[in-house]
């Protein structure tokens, strides 16, 4: 997809340097993937905070099950 965007040159240069990208497109892809992953992790964290995980077995019970 082609997109026209006005992005400060310094931001592009820093993104390219940090991502070790050879092109602006590659740097933007890396940045977007990273941003999407961080947002998904944040959503998962929020979900876990609102509904904490409950474990069916104790640590010792899991050890015993794994040793069978």
N, C-alpha and C positions, 0 to 999 in steps of 0.2 A: 504494500500500500504506500502510495506517495503522500507525504504530509509536508506542509510548509509551516514552520514554526520559527518564532523569533526567540532565540536563546542566547544569553550573553556568551561571548567568545571565551571568557575566562572559565565559565562553567563547563563548556565543551572541552576545552583543553585539559582541565583537571580530571574530568570523567575519562577522557582518552588516556591520560597518564596513569590513573589509578587502575583502570581496567586493562591496561596494556593493549588496547585496541588500536588497530591500524587505520580504521576509518571511523567517521562520525556515526555512521549507521550501526556499526558493530558496538561502539561505546554506548549508544542509546539502547540497543537491545540488552546489553549487559545490565545497564542501569534499571531498565524497566523490569527485567526478570528479578533482579535483586529487590526492587521495591515491592513487587507483587508477592514474593516469598515472605518478606518481612511483614506485610500486612496480613497474610494468611496465618503466619505464626501468632501475630497479635490477636487475631480472631479466635484461634484455637485456645490461646491463653485466657481470653475473656470467657470463652465457653467453659473451660475447666474451672475457672474461678466461680462461675455461677452455678455449675453442677459438678462438684468435685468427684473425682473417680473413687469408686468403692471397690476394694479388693475382696474377692471371695475367699481367698486362702491367706493364711499367715506366711511369713517368710519360711518358717520351719516346715510347714505343710508343703510348700512349693519345692523345697529341697528334697523332701521325702518322695514326692511324686516324680521328680527328675531322676532320682536314683533307682527307680524301679526298672 
